[in-house]
């Protein structure tokens, strides 16, 4: 008897999309689907096809390559980015502009520079736990996973401390109104206006921060325009906070659901086994990562993908969540194994669009895990797990809240 096709994006799918993705991998690994926004696109779910698609130069990141007009209506890409004039960023451009801009900003995310930022991330994580440790309960999303990457990326960008609460407010609009595109668009507009003003202010007093680096950056005499600098700062903030919020939130939920794996990680943290902590962070990303679908791509010419014929202009969405659970690539893919060593997941992408901020995201994830398990050794879920709710949205996968309990810290 043939398997019934799953209902994509319906009730229950958001909480647990993995059975539907398993059906797609088995039966329609590249499927033409109408998304909740009304935009049709190809969904790519097998690991081999996904890896190939992420690196295929015939799949453009430029929304202007779309054969239809959805990009003009704001249904493709980040809501409000066109109106706020922040479109020329790394997620929307192809070589040679992508090559030039990525080279200019990549110096901010070298392993050495990120490693030098580790004490500040540890300080931020401890300060956030200080805010609720004596209470014995917390919402790990709102009180820890959300503010940690916001303050970290603000520090890296060079946003003054007195302005960072504004960024936290705008980021909250983006996070908590993800199902209502108007709220996201308003937050984008506020951020763009602020970043433009900040760039003007910093021109008179350049520092060692990322925005100052963008202002002074040049590549063979080719300077960043103000529009490019603002768009770059915006996308580093936008891409650098929600992904980490979800990585910490989803990862902690996975651990709290699996006492055996949580005990393994607690023992590794207590023993100072940094190699195991790093492996654990990668496995949590593979198992239930923060980015469910990679951002939009558009075919520049007819091509074949997973046996299906993709027309020029067709949108293609690589389902990272499905590729990470592909049994053709990962042994026991539906099991959480923090010691997994053969783990070349696609959570940070692949090819020329590999996540520029991956070193920072890894640092934040490792620091968050260590801080929470050391400071709150008996951390556990509070209330009924069935009451947990996931945010709607196409690209990101994350919890609205994660209530926890623990022994109050004296």
C-alpha positions as CSV (number, residue, x, y, z in Angstrom):
1,X,0.0,0.0,0.0
2,X,1.5,3.4,-1.1
3,X,2.4,5.9,1.6
4,X,0.1,8.8,1.9
5,X,1.9,12.1,1.0
6,X,2.4,14.4,4.0
7,X,0.6,17.7,4.6
8,X,3.4,20.2,4.4
9,X,3.2,23.4,6.5
10,X,-0.1,22.2,8.2
11,X,-1.0,21.7,11.9
12,X,1.7,19.7,13.6
13,X,4.2,20.1,10.9
14,X,5.9,23.1,12.6
15,X,6.4,21.2,15.8
16,X,7.8,18.1,14.1
17,X,8.5,18.4,10.3
18,X,10.9,15.4,10.3
19,X,8.4,12.6,9.4
20,X,7.2,14.7,6.4
21,X,10.7,15.3,5.3
22,X,11.5,11.6,5.6
23,X,8.5,10.9,3.2
24,X,9.8,13.4,0.7
25,X,13.3,11.9,0.8
26,X,11.9,8.5,0.0
27,X,9.3,9.5,-2.5
28,X,9.8,13.0,-3.9
29,X,13.3,14.1,-3.0
30,X,12.9,17.2,-5.3
31,X,9.3,18.4,-5.1
32,X,7.4,21.3,-6.7
33,X,5.4,22.8,-3.8
34,X,3.2,25.9,-3.2
35,X,4.5,27.6,0.0
36,X,2.2,29.2,2.6
37,X,3.0,32.6,1.1
38,X,1.6,31.4,-2.2
39,X,5.0,31.3,-3.9
40,X,5.7,27.9,-5.7
41,X,9.3,26.5,-5.3
42,X,11.3,23.3,-5.5
43,X,12.1,21.6,-2.2
44,X,15.3,19.6,-2.1
45,X,15.5,17.1,0.7
46,X,18.3,14.5,0.1
47,X,21.8,15.2,1.4
48,X,23.6,14.6,-1.9
49,X,21.2,16.7,-3.9
50,X,21.2,19.5,-1.2
51,X,25.0,19.6,-1.2
52,X,25.1,19.8,-4.9
53,X,22.5,22.5,-5.1
54,X,24.2,24.7,-2.5
55,X,27.3,24.8,-4.6
56,X,25.8,25.0,-8.1
57,X,26.7,28.3,-9.8
58,X,23.5,27.9,-11.9
59,X,21.4,28.6,-8.8
60,X,21.6,32.3,-8.2
61,X,21.0,34.2,-5.0
62,X,19.8,37.3,-6.8
63,X,16.0,37.6,-6.5
64,X,15.9,39.4,-9.8
65,X,16.6,36.1,-11.4
66,X,13.1,34.9,-10.3
67,X,11.0,34.3,-13.4
68,X,7.9,35.7,-11.6
69,X,7.2,39.0,-9.8
70,X,7.0,37.6,-6.2
71,X,10.2,39.3,-5.2
72,X,8.7,42.7,-5.9
73,X,5.8,41.9,-3.6
74,X,8.0,41.1,-0.7
75,X,7.1,37.4,-0.6
76,X,10.6,36.3,-1.5
77,X,13.5,37.2,0.8
78,X,13.6,39.2,4.0
79,X,10.4,41.2,4.6
80,X,10.9,44.9,4.1
81,X,14.5,44.7,2.8
82,X,13.7,46.2,-0.6
83,X,11.8,49.2,0.9
84,X,14.6,49.7,3.5
85,X,17.2,49.6,0.8
86,X,19.3,46.8,2.3
87,X,19.1,44.3,-0.6
88,X,22.8,44.4,-1.7
89,X,24.0,42.0,1.0
90,X,25.7,38.6,0.8
91,X,22.5,36.5,0.8
92,X,21.2,38.3,-2.3
93,X,24.2,38.6,-4.6
94,X,26.4,36.5,-6.8
95,X,30.0,36.8,-8.0
96,X,31.8,39.0,-8.7
97,X,30.1,41.4,-6.2
98,X,29.7,38.5,-3.7
99,X,33.4,37.7,-4.0
100,X,34.4,41.3,-3.4
101,X,32.1,42.0,-0.4
102,X,32.8,38.7,1.3
103,X,36.6,39.2,1.0
104,X,36.2,42.6,2.6
105,X,34.2,41.5,5.6
106,X,35.7,38.0,6.2
107,X,38.6,39.5,8.1
108,X,36.3,40.2,10.9
109,X,35.5,36.5,11.4
110,X,38.9,34.9,11.2
111,X,39.4,32.2,13.9
112,X,42.0,34.4,15.7
113,X,39.7,37.4,15.9
114,X,36.7,35.3,17.0
115,X,38.9,33.5,19.6
116,X,39.9,36.9,21.0
117,X,36.2,37.7,21.5
118,X,35.6,34.6,23.6
119,X,36.1,36.3,27.0
120,X,33.4,38.8,26.1
121,X,31.0,36.1,25.1
122,X,31.6,34.3,28.4
123,X,31.1,37.5,30.3
124,X,27.8,38.1,28.5
125,X,26.6,34.5,29.2
126,X,27.4,34.7,32.9
127,X,25.8,38.1,33.2
128,X,22.6,36.8,31.7
129,X,22.5,33.8,34.0
130,X,23.1,36.1,36.9
131,X,19.8,37.7,36.1
132,X,17.7,34.6,36.9
133,X,20.0,32.1,38.6
134,X,18.7,32.9,42.1
135,X,15.0,32.6,41.0
136,X,15.0,28.8,40.2
137,X,13.2,29.2,36.9
138,X,13.6,31.0,33.6
139,X,12.5,31.2,30.0
140,X,15.8,30.2,28.3
141,X,14.7,31.9,25.0
142,X,13.8,35.3,26.3
143,X,16.3,35.6,29.1
144,X,19.3,33.8,27.6
145,X,19.3,32.5,24.0
146,X,17.8,35.7,22.6
147,X,19.9,38.5,24.3
148,X,23.3,36.6,24.1
149,X,23.8,36.8,20.3
150,X,22.2,40.3,20.1
151,X,24.7,41.8,22.6
152,X,27.5,39.9,21.1
153,X,26.9,41.0,17.5
154,X,26.2,44.6,18.6
155,X,29.6,44.6,20.3
156,X,31.3,43.2,17.2
157,X,29.6,45.8,15.0
158,X,30.5,48.6,17.3
159,X,26.9,49.6,18.4
160,X,27.4,51.8,21.5
161,X,26.2,50.2,24.8
162,X,23.5,52.9,25.2
163,X,21.9,52.0,21.9
164,X,22.0,48.2,22.3
165,X,18.6,48.0,24.0
166,X,17.1,49.6,20.8
167,X,18.6,46.8,18.8
168,X,17.2,44.2,21.3
169,X,13.8,45.8,20.9
170,X,14.0,45.7,17.0
171,X,15.3,42.2,17.1
172,X,12.4,41.2,19.3
173,X,10.0,42.6,16.7
174,X,11.6,40.4,14.1
175,X,11.7,37.3,16.3
176,X,8.2,37.5,17.9
177,X,6.3,38.7,14.8
178,X,7.9,36.2,12.4
179,X,4.4,35.1,11.3
180,X,3.4,38.8,10.7
181,X,5.6,40.2,8.0
182,X,4.6,43.8,8.8
183,X,6.4,43.7,12.1
184,X,9.5,42.3,10.6
185,X,9.5,45.0,7.9
186,X,9.1,47.7,10.5
187,X,12.1,46.4,12.4
188,X,14.2,46.2,9.2
189,X,13.3,49.8,8.5
190,X,14.3,51.0,12.0
191,X,17.6,49.0,11.9
192,X,18.5,50.4,8.4
193,X,17.9,54.0,9.5
194,X,20.0,53.6,12.7
195,X,22.9,51.9,10.8
196,X,23.0,54.7,8.3
197,X,23.3,57.2,11.1
198,X,25.9,55.1,12.9
199,X,28.0,54.9,9.8
200,X,28.0,58.7,9.5
201,X,29.0,59.1,13.1
202,X,31.8,56.6,12.9
203,X,33.4,58.2,9.9
204,X,34.7,60.9,12.3
205,X,36.1,58.4,14.9
206,X,36.9,55.0,13.5
207,X,37.5,52.2,16.0
208,X,38.4,48.5,15.9
209,X,34.8,47.4,15.4
210,X,33.3,45.8,12.4
211,X,31.4,48.8,11.1
212,X,34.6,50.9,11.3
213,X,36.3,48.1,9.4
214,X,33.6,48.2,6.7
215,X,34.0,52.0,6.4
216,X,37.8,51.8,5.9
217,X,37.7,48.5,4.0
218,X,38.9,48.5,0.4
219,X,39.7,45.8,-2.1
220,X,42.2,46.7,-4.8
221,X,40.9,50.3,-4.5
222,X,37.3,49.3,-4.6
223,X,35.6,50.8,-1.6
224,X,32.3,49.8,-0.1
225,X,29.5,52.2,-0.9
226,X,27.5,53.5,2.1
227,X,24.6,51.4,0.8
228,X,26.7,48.3,0.7
229,X,28.2,49.0,4.2
230,X,24.7,49.5,5.7
231,X,23.3,46.4,4.0
232,X,26.3,44.3,5.1
233,X,26.0,45.5,8.7
234,X,22.3,44.7,8.6
235,X,22.7,41.2,7.3
236,X,25.4,40.4,9.8
237,X,23.0,41.4,12.5
238,X,20.0,39.7,11.0
239,X,21.7,36.4,10.1
240,X,23.8,36.4,13.2
241,X,21.2,36.6,15.9
242,X,18.2,34.5,15.1
243,X,20.2,31.6,14.0
244,X,22.1,31.5,17.3
245,X,18.9,32.0,19.3
246,X,17.5,28.9,17.7
247,X,20.7,26.9,17.9
248,X,20.8,27.4,21.6
249,X,17.1,27.0,22.2
250,X,16.7,23.9,19.9
251,X,19.9,22.4,21.2
252,X,18.9,22.8,24.9
253,X,15.5,21.3,24.2
254,X,17.1,18.3,22.5
255,X,19.4,17.8,25.5
256,X,16.6,18.1,28.0
257,X,14.6,15.5,26.1
258,X,17.5,13.0,26.2
259,X,18.9,12.5,29.8
260,X,21.5,10.1,28.6
261,X,23.1,12.5,26.1
262,X,22.7,15.4,28.6
263,X,24.7,13.4,31.2
264,X,27.4,12.7,28.6
265,X,27.7,16.5,28.0
266,X,27.7,17.4,31.7
267,X,30.5,14.9,32.3
268,X,32.5,16.4,29.4
269,X,32.0,19.9,30.6
270,X,33.0,19.0,34.2
271,X,36.2,17.3,32.8
272,X,37.1,20.2,30.6
273,X,36.8,18.1,27.5
274,X,36.5,20.9,24.9
275,X,36.8,18.5,22.0
276,X,33.6,16.7,23.1
277,X,31.8,20.0,23.7
278,X,32.7,21.0,20.1
279,X,31.4,17.7,18.7
280,X,28.2,18.1,20.8
281,X,27.5,21.6,19.3
282,X,27.9,20.3,15.8
283,X,25.5,17.3,16.5
284,X,22.9,19.6,18.0
285,X,23.0,21.7,14.8
286,X,22.6,18.6,12.6
287,X,19.9,17.0,14.8
288,X,17.5,20.0,15.1
289,X,19.2,23.0,13.6
290,X,18.2,26.7,13.6
291,X,17.8,27.0,9.8
292,X,15.2,24.7,8.4
293,X,15.5,25.8,4.8
294,X,18.5,27.5,3.2
295,X,17.7,31.0,1.8
296,X,16.3,31.4,-1.7
297,X,18.0,30.4,-4.9
298,X,16.9,30.8,-8.5
299,X,17.8,28.8,-11.6
300,X,19.6,30.9,-14.2
301,X,19.1,28.2,-16.8
302,X,17.3,24.9,-17.2
303,X,18.9,22.2,-15.1
304,X,18.2,18.7,-13.7
305,X,18.2,18.3,-9.9
306,X,17.4,14.9,-8.3
307,X,15.9,13.7,-11.5
308,X,13.6,16.6,-11.9
309,X,13.7,19.3,-14.6
310,X,14.1,22.8,-13.1
311,X,13.1,25.7,-15.4
312,X,15.1,28.9,-15.7
313,X,13.8,31.3,-13.0
314,X,12.3,28.6,-10.8
315,X,12.9,29.1,-7.0
316,X,14.9,26.3,-5.3
317,X,14.8,25.8,-1.5
318,X,17.3,23.4,0.0
319,X,15.8,21.8,3.1
320,X,18.7,21.6,5.5
321,X,16.6,19.9,8.2
322,X,15.8,17.1,5.8
323,X,19.4,16.7,4.6
324,X,20.7,16.5,8.1
325,X,18.5,13.4,8.8
326,X,19.3,11.6,5.5
327,X,20.1,7.9,6.3
328,X,22.1,7.7,3.1
329,X,24.6,10.1,4.7
330,X,24.3,9.7,8.5
331,X,24.1,6.5,10.6
332,X,21.0,6.4,12.8
333,X,20.1,10.0,11.7
334,X,17.1,10.3,14.0
335,X,19.2,9.6,17.1
336,X,21.1,12.3,19.0
337,X,24.7,11.2,19.4
338,X,26.8,14.0,20.8
339,X,30.0,12.0,20.1
340,X,29.3,11.7,16.4
341,X,32.5,12.3,14.5
342,X,31.5,11.7,10.9
343,X,29.3,14.8,10.9
344,X,29.7,16.9,7.7
345,X,26.3,18.4,8.1
346,X,25.1,21.3,5.9
347,X,23.9,23.5,8.8
348,X,26.2,26.3,7.9
349,X,25.7,25.8,4.2
350,X,28.2,24.7,1.5
351,X,30.1,26.4,-1.3
352,X,30.7,30.1,-1.7
353,X,27.8,31.0,0.5
354,X,29.0,29.0,3.5
355,X,28.1,30.9,6.6
356,X,30.6,33.7,7.2
357,X,29.7,33.9,10.9
358,X,30.1,30.1,11.5
359,X,33.1,30.6,13.8
360,X,31.2,33.1,16.0
361,X,28.1,30.9,16.1
362,X,30.2,27.9,17.2
363,X,31.8,30.0,19.9
364,X,28.5,31.2,21.2
365,X,27.0,27.7,21.1
366,X,29.9,26.2,23.0
367,X,29.9,29.0,25.6
368,X,26.2,28.8,26.1
369,X,26.3,25.0,26.7
370,X,29.2,25.3,29.1
371,X,27.7,28.2,31.1
372,X,24.2,26.7,31.5
373,X,25.5,23.3,32.5
374,X,28.0,24.6,35.0
375,X,25.8,27.3,36.6
376,X,22.6,25.3,36.5
377,X,23.7,21.6,37.0
378,X,20.1,20.3,37.5
379,X,18.5,22.2,34.7
380,X,15.2,20.6,33.6
381,X,12.1,21.4,31.6
382,X,9.3,23.2,33.5
383,X,5.7,22.3,32.8
384,X,4.2,20.1,30.1
385,X,6.3,19.6,27.1
386,X,3.2,19.5,24.9
387,X,2.7,23.2,25.7
388,X,5.9,24.2,23.9
389,X,5.2,26.3,20.8
390,X,7.3,26.8,17.7
391,X,7.5,30.1,15.8
392,X,6.0,30.1,12.3
393,X,8.1,31.0,9.3
394,X,9.7,29.4,6.3
395,X,13.4,29.6,6.8
396,X,14.1,29.5,10.5
397,X,13.1,26.9,13.1
398,X,12.9,27.9,16.7
399,X,10.9,27.9,19.9
400,X,8.7,30.8,21.1
401,X,9.7,30.0,24.7
402,X,11.6,27.3,26.7
403,X,10.6,27.4,30.4
404,X,13.1,25.6,32.7
405,X,13.6,25.0,36.4
406,X,16.7,24.4,38.5
407,X,17.9,24.7,42.0
408,X,18.3,28.4,42.8
409,X,21.9,29.5,42.8
410,X,23.0,31.1,46.1
